[in-house]
Amino acid sequence: MVVIVEFSVIPVGGGVGVSRFVAAAVRELEERGVKHVTTPMSTIIEEEDLEKALQHVKAAHEAVFKAGARRVITVIKIDDRRDVKHHMEDKLKSLEKALRELSTKI
């Protein structure tokens, strides 16, 4: 099984720019060796089980506090599919295939 988790850590009260806080969260994931993709709005991780994935999210959340935030809101979305083993790349390949098929119908 592979769990894909999307999350956003949102520091509150530290000013308008949040890059240094997000950098702390991403660095934590890198130090843990977590497979991840960071986008302009969130970070997506992939892990073998949900418990480990949530531990990584918690560590990223705590890293933002360690970087100086006084309040942190973390939003989490979980894709836990148990009928097949799928990875982040598989989801993108599926989308690309659907787009190609749609293009041939037009």
C-alpha positions as MATLAB code, in Angstrom:
seq = 'MVVIVEFSVIPVGGGVGVSRFVAAAVRELEERGVKHVTTPMSTIIEEEDLEKALQHVKAAHEAVFKAGARRVITVIKIDDRRDVKHHMEDKLKSLEKALRELSTKI';
ca = [
       0.000    0.000    0.000;
       1.105    3.553   -0.691;
      -0.470    6.595    0.921;
      -0.273    9.988   -0.755;
      -0.735   12.951    1.562;
      -1.060   16.592    0.580;
      -0.606   19.145    3.308;
      -0.072   22.838    3.846;
       1.559   24.382    6.883;
       0.325   27.904    7.418;
       2.231   30.059    9.913;
       0.035   32.763   11.420;
       1.275   36.065   12.758;
       4.798   36.000   11.375;
       4.263   38.549    8.640;
       3.219   38.279    5.017;
       6.199   36.295    3.704;
       6.202   32.648    4.764;
       9.031   31.170    2.669;
      11.398   30.731    5.602;
       8.757   28.777    7.508;
       7.896   26.574    4.539;
      11.604   26.012    3.962;
      11.914   24.675    7.507;
       9.082   22.213    6.892;
      10.545   21.033    3.588;
      14.018   20.713    5.098;
      12.553   18.457    7.794;
      11.101   16.170    5.111;
      14.416   16.110    3.249;
      16.328   15.212    6.395;
      13.900   12.353    6.976;
      14.361   11.103    3.393;
      10.661   11.506    2.584;
       9.625   11.392   -1.061;
       7.948   14.749   -1.621;
       6.911   17.365   -4.154;
       6.444   20.968   -3.084;
       4.068   23.153   -5.094;
       3.245   26.854   -4.718;
       0.318   25.958   -2.435;
       1.187   22.690   -0.680;
       3.552   19.766   -0.259;
       2.732   16.213   -1.312;
       4.404   13.211    0.276;
       4.269    9.497   -0.391;
       4.728    6.851    2.275;
       4.147    3.138    2.737;
       1.613    3.547    5.528;
      -0.633    6.228    6.940;
       0.938    6.306   10.399;
       4.395    7.077    8.994;
       2.954    9.711    6.659;
       1.224   11.468    9.546;
       4.440   11.379   11.582;
       6.182   13.214    8.731;
       3.409   15.817    8.562;
       3.654   16.334   12.321;
       7.429   16.767   12.074;
       6.998   19.382    9.320;
       4.361   21.139   11.437;
       6.733   21.228   14.427;
       9.606   22.453   12.242;
       7.603   25.594   11.489;
       7.329   26.303   15.212;
      11.069   25.713   15.598;
      11.601   28.276   12.821;
       9.887   30.886   14.991;
       6.191   30.722   14.188;
       3.916   31.275   17.169;
       0.849   29.710   15.596;
       0.616   27.103   12.816;
      -2.407   25.789   10.984;
      -1.842   22.565    9.041;
      -4.372   21.318    6.501;
      -4.140   17.667    5.393;
      -5.663   15.657    2.502;
      -5.102   11.889    2.403;
      -5.362    9.599   -0.639;
      -5.399    6.097    0.846;
      -6.215    3.653   -1.948;
      -6.001    0.006   -0.929;
      -7.146   -1.883   -4.022;
      -3.989   -1.129   -6.044;
      -0.531    0.205   -5.275;
      -0.247    3.648   -6.830;
       2.362    6.369   -6.679;
       2.287   10.115   -7.312;
       3.736    9.577  -10.784;
       1.040    7.017  -11.604;
      -1.668    9.560  -10.904;
       0.004   12.048  -13.261;
       0.442    9.426  -16.000;
      -3.237    8.571  -15.721;
      -4.151   12.230  -16.124;
      -1.827   12.643  -19.118;
      -3.382    9.577  -20.765;
      -6.885   10.960  -20.225;
      -5.826   14.301  -21.731;
      -4.394   12.550  -24.816;
      -7.590   10.538  -25.225;
      -9.672   13.671  -24.897;
      -7.525   15.423  -27.527;
      -8.112   12.636  -30.054;
     -11.878   12.980  -29.620;
     -11.887   16.667  -30.450;
];
